[in-house]
Amino acid sequence: MRLKPGESREDHAACAASGKDMTSWRVRTTDGLLLGYIAVDTPRKQDGLVFLISQSSRDRISATPHDN
């Protein structure tokens, strides 16, 4: 899915999942350059987390910082 500047996307991640079980999304530029990953570490159920693409992680096993 492509997002325009300032556009957001709501999606669902696995709850109570940490480490290798985290949900993650690959983030690329429109020309295919890998920017990083949004890796969602949720050791318990939590709603309403916001992850900024500019804070993407370098890999799928490092949790991405979030704003909520």
C-alpha positions in Angstrom: 0.0 0.0 0.0 1.3 3.5 -0.8 0.7 6.4 1.5 0.9 10.0 0.5 2.7 12.5 2.8 0.5 13.1 5.9 -1.7 10.1 5.1 -2.3 7.5 7.7 -3.3 3.8 7.8 -5.1 1.8 10.4 -4.2 -1.8 10.6 -4.3 -4.6 13.2 -1.3 -6.2 14.8 -1.1 -9.4 17.0 -1.8 -8.7 20.7 0.4 -10.2 23.4 3.2 -10.8 20.8 6.9 -10.0 21.5 10.2 -10.9 20.0 10.1 -13.1 16.9 6.2 -13.2 17.1 5.9 -9.4 16.7 3.8 -8.1 13.7 6.0 -6.2 11.3 5.6 -4.2 8.1 8.3 -3.4 5.6 8.5 0.3 4.7 9.9 1.3 1.3 10.1 4.5 -0.8 8.1 4.7 -4.0 11.3 3.7 -5.9 11.7 0.6 -3.7 14.5 1.8 -1.3 14.1 0.0 2.0 13.5 2.6 4.8 13.1 0.0 7.6 10.3 -1.8 9.4 7.4 -1.1 11.7 7.7 -3.8 14.3 4.9 -3.9 16.8 5.8 -5.3 20.2 2.7 -5.7 22.3 3.3 -7.9 25.4 -0.4 -7.4 26.3 -3.5 -6.1 24.6 -3.2 -2.4 23.8 -5.3 -0.3 21.4 -4.6 3.0 19.8 -0.8 2.9 19.2 0.6 5.2 16.5 3.8 4.3 14.8 5.6 7.0 12.7 7.3 5.8 9.5 10.2 8.2 10.3 10.8 6.1 13.4 11.0 2.8 11.6 13.3 0.1 13.0 16.3 -1.2 11.0 15.2 -4.8 11.4 12.1 -6.9 12.1 13.2 -7.9 15.7 13.7 -4.4 17.1 10.5 -2.9 18.4 9.5 0.5 16.8 9.0 3.4 19.3 5.4 4.6 19.3 3.4 7.6 20.2 0.0 7.1 21.9 
